[in-house]
């Protein structure tokens, strides 16, 4: 579900029904990711994918630091953040804070609170100096969006 949520948020989730199994590197739904008993997809395994060796009546639900670390260091998280930032910059202009409400709606299904807005603006202003070049601005925004993607609010439904 988290993998599908990240792909859907970036607008790249392939919703085509049916078809053969695929590798975890493709943007198809996790339902279609190939399960090989001896080589389980590491992304799915980190997030309580049931062992295919035996029947599982109920899946474990864990919240461990390794999951956040895995998301923080996984290339798909960075790619998703980059895709979101590029799309926001195209629609709102590079580095424009006017894209924050849209980003929050995509990520959390809500608008940013005044505190959220202020924290993000303070963070980005601290990361980008006065003569910040285009790459510096983009990197700061991608880092911020990546942090939002690995947040508990994104991973869990209240």
N, C-alpha and C positions, 0 to 999 in steps of 0.2 A: 504494500500500500504506500509506503514512503517513497519507494522508487517511482511508482506510478504518479504520485502527487508531484514529485519534482519534475518529471517529464511533462505532465499536464500544465504545471505552472509556467514552464518555459515555452509551452505551446508546440511541443514536438512529439507528444504521445501519439503513437500510431493506434488508432481505435478499430482498425480493420478486424472484423471477427473471423474466427476459424483460421486454419492454416497450420503449417508444420511448426515444431518447436524452434526457437531461436536462441542465440547466445544472449547473455545479459548485457552485452555492449550495444544491442539494437534498441530503438525506442518503442518497441512493442510492449504491450502490457505484461506485467510480471507473470500473469497467468500462462503466458506462452514461452517463458524461459525454460530452456531444456534442463531437465533434472537427471544428472548422472550420479548414481550412488556414491562413487568414489571421488567425484569432483563436483561438489556442490558449489553453486555460485556464491562467492564470498560475501557479496552485498546482501543477498537474501539470508544467508546463514547468520550474519551479524544481527539480523532483526527477527530472530525466533522462527525461522523457517523450520517446519517439522522434519525430523530425520526420516528419510524414505526407507529405512531398514525395518521399521516396525509400524504398526498401526498407532495413530495418535488420536485419542478421543478428545483431548483438549490441548490447545497450544499454550505454551508458557508465554507469559507476558513479562518481559524484563525491561528495566530501565537502568542500564549500567554505563559507566563512563566510556567503556570501549565503543559503544554505539556512537556517541558524540564524536569521539576521536576518529572513528572510521569515516563518518560523514565529513568531518573537517578535512581529512586528508584524501578523500576519494575524488578522482578527476571528474566524475559526473556532477558532483556538487559544484565544483568550480565552473564547469561548462554551463550548468544551469544558471548560475549567478551571472556569468558573462552574457548569456543569451538574454536574460531579463534586463540587464543594464543596457545592452545594445539596442534592444527594442524600446526601452524607455527614452534613451537619448535620441533615437530617431523620431519618436513621437513628440517629445517635449523639449528637445535641445540638450546639448551636452552639459551635464552637471546641474541641470535645472531641478530645484527642489519641488517644482510643481508636479513631478512624477511620483512623489512619495505616497499620496493617497491611493493612486492606482496600484503601486507596488504592494502596499499593505492589503488592499482588497484581494489581489491575486494570491498573496501568501497566507493571509490570516482570515480573509473574509470579513474584515472590518477596516474602518478608517484609523489612522494613527491618532493616538491621544496627543494632547498638547505636550505631555512629557516625552512621549516617543519622538515626536517631531523635533523637539529641542535637543534631545540626546543625539539624534542622528545628525542634525545640523552642526552641533558642537564637535562631534567626532570627525565629520567630513572637513570642516573648517580647520581643525587641528592637523589633519593629514595632508591638506592641499595648501601649499604656500601661495603667496600673492601672485607669483608668476608661474603658477602650476601649468605645466604643459598638458596636452590632451591625454597622453598616456598616464600621467600621474593622476589626473582626475578620474579616468576610467578605472584604474587599479584601485583607488580608494573606494569608489562606488561598488566595484565587484567584491572587494573585501567585506564591505558593509552588508551587501545582499547575501553573501555566503554565510555570514554570521546569523542573519535572520533565518536562512534555510536550515541551519543546524540547531536553531532554538527549540525549546520544548513546546512552545506555542505552535510551531509549524508541524511538529511530529505528532502531537496528540490533539484529539478532538475533545473539547470541553462539553 
